[in-house]
């Protein structure tokens, strides 16, 4: 197994992504093959990882993925070093009682045996930073903290006041970063603006890598990495068809790389098309997949994309399965109202109507039992997924697709929809587990 480590923090906003992609780019510039991973469900951070490393980044999710799926992802992506970016705070996961793996970064660290490199936002702190790090390092015996990288250090004097505390608690300081506007990445409502929409992404990554290379002991970081514990592989992910037309552009970009890779490895052919470019799905496709993304930002273009919409209707009339996730689900519906209150007509293949004029956050893991056969799997099978969007549901009039529960087992009202061969869900499927 590849030697690796996990970049984590006490809380969101500490600078995990900044440090992670800077480390990845700096190590790659040393000639290393760097394999990136992201703990938990996320599309945006892995896209930055991919630009930084030059190879796809994969999600590792201890709540939503079967252990064999995790083992499969680790075994098939060998590199000189692996770096996994954590999610939220080191020990933050779902509050489901009785579960050993709650999707926390610490759960992944314990499962893999990879050491943790803590990113600490030390703005407004001196000695307290070491106390926080010591608490994190000793909270769980099965999680090893290799050391820290200090972020947002105000000055050399500030650094001099901070470091003695780490010497006292026995934690290594690998380096420190100061404030720099070049490190700031643009954001919007679901997180960072996507990597493929950030025109100067390479310049930003190089600036980060320059700073990391000059202030962080990269040799020590490499020595801190450890091999992953042995894990059995053998993913049971099945492609939904043999020729899968997948929407791929700025409006439909939220697709888990492990799913595409799994479909291809099982012999399926991926047929990409761009709804924003008014491209219809390939008429030879036996399944059409509309991923999530930001259709609400392109409502007018999608409403006018007649070839795209007509192509979907032609395939639906032939009973070709068509499935949409989150944004893709909304596009299969009657219409989307954007944040300014303008309604854009969509494909009308489902009865769902959604609005971003009154934002409402929907977020969390989903355990969904399929009520009928479809692209997600056969009736009765359980699909593990995650939901994250700000759309309000104005109406939905089709048959439910799933019996949907959250991580605690509570019923989730959004049960997806099905009309003939067309289906959709607000959650994104991550892995499938049979009941």
SETI-807347 format. One line per 5 residues: number of its first residue (from 1); for each residue y, x negated, z negated of C-alpha. Coordinates in steps of 0.2 Angstrom, whole numbers. Layout:
# residues N
NUM> Y/X/Z; ... $
//
This chain:
# residues 435
1> 0/0/0; 18/-6/3; 27/-12/-11; 42/-1/-16; 54/5/-29 $
6> 64/21/-32; 83/22/-33; 88/34/-47; 103/39/-58; 107/49/-74 $
11> 115/63/-63; 120/68/-46; 136/60/-39; 133/43/-47; 131/35/-30 $
16> 112/35/-26; 114/38/-8; 128/25/-6; 118/12/-15; 101/17/-6 $
21> 108/16/12; 117/0/8; 102/-8/1; 91/-2/16; 104/-9/29 $
26> 106/-25/20; 87/-28/18; 85/-23/36; 98/-36/42; 87/-49/33 $
31> 74/-45/45; 63/-34/34; 54/-18/40; 61/-6/27; 52/11/25 $
36> 63/25/18; 58/40/8; 67/54/-1; 61/62/-17; 61/81/-16 $
41> 67/93/-2; 82/86/8; 86/84/26; 103/75/26; 99/60/15 $
46> 84/55/26; 94/56/42; 106/42/34; 90/33/29; 84/33/47 $
51> 100/26/54; 100/12/40; 82/7/43; 79/11/61; 64/21/57 $
56> 60/39/51; 62/43/33; 50/55/25; 51/66/10; 39/64/-5 $
61> 39/80/-16; 27/81/-31; 30/99/-33; 28/105/-15; 16/93/-8 $
66> -3/91/-11; -7/74/-18; -17/71/-1; -1/74/9; 8/61/-2 $
71> -6/49/0; -6/51/19; 12/48/21; 11/32/11; -4/25/20 $
76> 3/28/37; 20/20/35; 17/2/30; 32/-10/29; 39/-25/20 $
81> 47/-15/7; 48/4/3; 64/12/-5; 63/30/-11; 80/39/-15 $
86> 78/50/-30; 85/68/-33; 98/73/-46; 95/64/-62; 80/54/-65 $
91> 71/67/-76; 78/83/-68; 65/94/-61; 61/113/-60; 59/122/-77 $
96> 41/128/-74; 31/129/-90; 14/120/-90; 17/110/-74; 14/91/-75 $
101> 23/88/-59; 40/97/-58; 47/88/-43; 58/76/-54; 61/58/-48 $
106> 52/52/-63; 36/61/-58; 36/52/-42; 39/35/-51; 24/39/-63 $
111> 13/45/-49; 16/30/-37; 19/16/-51; 35/11/-42; 48/4/-53 $
116> 65/13/-55; 82/5/-50; 95/14/-59; 112/17/-51; 125/19/-65 $
121> 143/26/-62; 152/16/-75; 169/23/-72; 177/26/-89; 163/17/-98 $
126> 159/0/-105; 146/-3/-118; 140/15/-117; 133/12/-100; 119/1/-107 $
131> 115/14/-120; 113/27/-107; 102/15/-97; 91/11/-112; 89/29/-116 $
136> 83/32/-98; 71/17/-99; 62/22/-114; 62/41/-112; 44/41/-104 $
141> 31/28/-106; 24/30/-88; 41/27/-80; 46/8/-78; 65/4/-76 $
146> 67/-13/-67; 86/-14/-70; 102/-7/-64; 116/-8/-51; 133/-4/-58 $
151> 144/7/-47; 163/10/-47; 167/-5/-57; 186/-6/-59; 189/-24/-61 $
156> 181/-41/-66; 187/-38/-83; 178/-21/-83; 162/-29/-78; 164/-42/-91 $
161> 165/-29/-104; 150/-20/-98; 136/-33/-95; 134/-39/-113; 127/-22/-118 $
166> 113/-24/-105; 108/-41/-111; 106/-33/-128; 95/-19/-122; 85/-31/-111 $
171> 89/-23/-94; 93/-33/-79; 109/-30/-69; 105/-33/-51; 123/-31/-46 $
176> 139/-21/-46; 150/-12/-34; 168/-8/-35; 179/7/-28; 180/6/-9 $
181> 186/20/2; 175/14/16; 160/19/5; 164/37/5; 155/48/16 $
186> 162/65/22; 155/81/14; 153/100/17; 145/114/8; 127/108/9 $
191> 131/90/5; 136/76/16; 141/79/34; 125/74/44; 123/56/50 $
196> 123/62/69; 140/70/66; 148/54/58; 155/45/73; 157/28/63 $
201> 141/29/54; 136/11/59; 152/4/54; 151/13/37; 133/7/34 $
206> 138/-11/39; 152/-11/27; 140/-5/13; 128/-18/18; 141/-32/17 $
211> 146/-26/0; 128/-25/-6; 124/-42/1; 139/-50/-8; 137/-42/-25 $
216> 118/-38/-27; 104/-50/-30; 93/-44/-15; 80/-57/-19; 78/-50/-36 $
221> 77/-32/-30; 63/-37/-18; 54/-46/-32; 56/-30/-43; 46/-19/-30 $
226> 28/-15/-34; 13/-9/-24; 10/10/-25; -6/16/-35; -20/20/-24 $
231> -20/38/-18; -32/48/-7; -25/54/10; -31/66/22; -17/79/25 $
236> -23/97/30; -6/101/39; -11/111/55; 1/113/70; 5/131/73 $
241> 1/129/92; -3/116/105; 13/116/114; 27/119/102; 45/122/108 $
246> 57/115/94; 75/119/94; 84/102/91; 103/100/91; 118/100/79 $
251> 115/118/74; 96/116/72; 93/99/64; 84/103/47; 66/99/51 $
256> 55/89/40; 49/73/49; 32/74/41; 29/91/49; 33/85/66 $
261> 23/69/64; 8/79/57; 8/91/72; 9/76/84; -5/67/75 $
266> -16/83/77; -14/83/95; 1/95/98; 15/92/110; 33/94/104 $
271> 45/102/117; 63/100/111; 77/111/118; 95/114/114; 101/131/110 $
276> 119/124/109; 116/117/127; 111/135/132; 93/129/135; 78/141/135 $
281> 62/136/127; 49/130/139; 40/145/146; 23/136/144; 26/135/125 $
286> 13/144/114; 24/143/99; 43/142/97; 51/135/81; 69/137/76 $
291> 73/125/61; 87/127/50; 104/119/51; 122/125/53; 122/140/66 $
296> 136/147/56; 147/133/62; 143/137/81; 142/156/80; 152/158/96 $
301> 143/146/106; 126/153/101; 132/171/104; 136/166/122; 121/156/126 $
306> 112/169/137; 99/157/144; 93/153/127; 93/171/121; 85/178/136 $
311> 72/164/136; 67/169/118; 66/188/123; 54/183/138; 42/174/126 $
316> 43/188/113; 38/201/126; 23/190/130; 19/190/111; 22/171/110 $
321> 24/167/91; 42/163/87; 47/157/70; 64/153/62; 68/145/45 $
326> 84/148/36; 97/145/50; 84/148/63; 79/164/54; 97/170/54 $
331> 99/167/73; 84/177/76; 93/192/68; 106/204/73; 122/194/69 $
336> 130/181/58; 147/183/50; 155/166/48; 166/160/34; 182/167/42 $
341> 174/185/43; 171/184/62; 154/192/67; 144/184/81; 129/193/89 $
346> 113/184/88; 96/187/97; 92/203/89; 73/199/88; 74/203/69 $
351> 84/216/60; 92/204/47; 111/203/46; 119/188/37; 136/183/31 $
356> 145/168/25; 161/177/22; 155/180/4; 146/164/-1; 131/166/-12 $
361> 120/151/-17; 102/152/-15; 92/137/-20; 75/133/-27; 57/130/-23 $
366> 47/144/-16; 28/148/-17; 24/160/-3; 8/170/0; 7/175/18 $
371> 4/193/21; 0/192/39; -6/179/51; 7/168/60; 14/151/63 $
376> 15/147/45; -4/150/43; -17/164/41; -14/179/29; -18/175/11 $
381> -14/156/12; 0/150/1; 14/140/8; 25/128/-3; 43/127/2 $
386> 61/126/-3; 77/137/0; 95/131/0; 109/141/9; 125/150/5 $
391> 122/166/16; 123/183/10; 110/196/16; 119/211/22; 103/220/28 $
396> 85/217/33; 74/230/41; 58/222/47; 41/221/38; 40/207/25 $
401> 31/191/30; 27/184/12; 25/188/-6; 38/175/-12; 40/167/-29 $
406> 50/154/-37; 44/139/-47; 43/149/-62; 33/163/-54; 47/175/-53 $
411> 48/186/-38; 61/181/-25; 68/196/-16; 70/187/1; 52/190/8 $
416> 56/185/26; 53/196/40; 41/200/54; 43/210/70; 28/208/82 $
421> 26/190/86; 43/185/79; 45/180/61; 57/171/49; 60/165/32 $
426> 75/158/22; 63/145/14; 58/129/24; 39/126/23; 35/109/16 $
431> 16/110/14; 2/123/13; -10/125/-1; -25/137/0; -27/149/-15 $
//
